[in-house]
Amino acid sequence: MVKIKLVIADTDEIYVNRLINFFSGSYNDELEMYSFTNMDTLNDFISNNKVDVLIATESFGINIKEIPEKIAFAYFSDSVSIDTISGVRTVCKYQKVDLIYKEILSLYSEKTTNVIGYKSENGEITKIHTFLSCSGGTGTSTVAAAYAINMARKEKKVLYLNFELLGSTNAFFNAEGLFNFSDVIYAIKSKKSNLILKLESTVKKDPTGVFFYDACKMPFDVMEMSKEDIKKLLDELKIAGIYDYIIIDTDFTLNKKMNLIIQYSNSLVFVSDGTEVAIAKFKMSYEALKVLEEEQKISLFSKISLIYNKFSSENGKYIDDESINVLGGTPRYKNATTVQIAQQISEMGIFNNIK
């Protein structure tokens, strides 16, 4: 694996030493680190050595115009609320070391032309399981999040990936960090040469063990993703082999983007609450997929299964079609948060037969 050559320029020797010590303990295989408290010594080093990332305090007095083009540069700031100094990107000094490291990865990915490879931790091929709903309000996102938690509990490395227009990722998963899915979309569209590194620098990890991207700043960012953008993202993630499972949570729509996701998915899990409207919409979608399978000569129905969520015998009923693979159902949970419900569902056996 390529080591990032990092230079820290700060007159605060105590802070610099602490930071270097933290990095040496956690990221010694990823970073080759140098620190300077004197401008002349720094200039001499940069002139005679390859440097990938340079982070300095504004008071250090660096002349930005003299920094070589190939070096990714940022200022240290004292607050996460400060995004730029004199138009230059900043990295907050006083945040967790893991978050500083991710910002270093992000800086590096914007400049480097090197291709960094990642090996699968267990040699398995990444599997993609997509959760869909034909009708609003069935709790598809809750079930998808529950499955992600279920697999993470089994010590699998899982990425929850929400493609919904109004994604609800942060209703289930939260972690510190500055980046969100809008940053991922921007990186894809700008055709960054080292996209996988950008993906790794923006992803977050929930306490449940599930990896995720914060929801977009603007819902329209997801809508602007093309079929080619989604293909690029999924190809990068599968080739990298970082994750054992990718759990896609998306609206079901009959378009080119949906067709691509269907073809990439190992399984398609529909979620229904058993109401009359939900059953009618599922049947229409099921028939549409039959046509798609015949037209494109692709295998679809072996992938499809169904989960009944929030099912009640008072206003719900099962679909009378034995050809549909029903995984099981979940009850209605009263007086519980979405996170609590997802946790409860994650402990059920309904996911055992997902292929």
Secondary structure by P-SEA (a helix, b strand, c coil): ccccbbbbbccaaaaaaaaaaaaaaccccccbbbbbccaaaaaaaaacccccbbbbcccccccccccccccbbbbbbccccccccccbbbbbccccaaaaaaaaaaaaaacccbbbbbcccccccbbbbbbbbcccccaaaaaaaaaaaaaaaaccbbbbbbccccccccccccccccccaaaaaaaaaaccccaaaaaaaacccccccbbbbcccccccccccccaaaaaaaaaaaaaaccccbbbbbbcccccaaaaaaaaaccbbbbbbcccaaaaaaaaaaaaaaaaaaaaacccccccbbbbbcccccccccccccccccccccccccccccaaaaaaaaaacccccccc
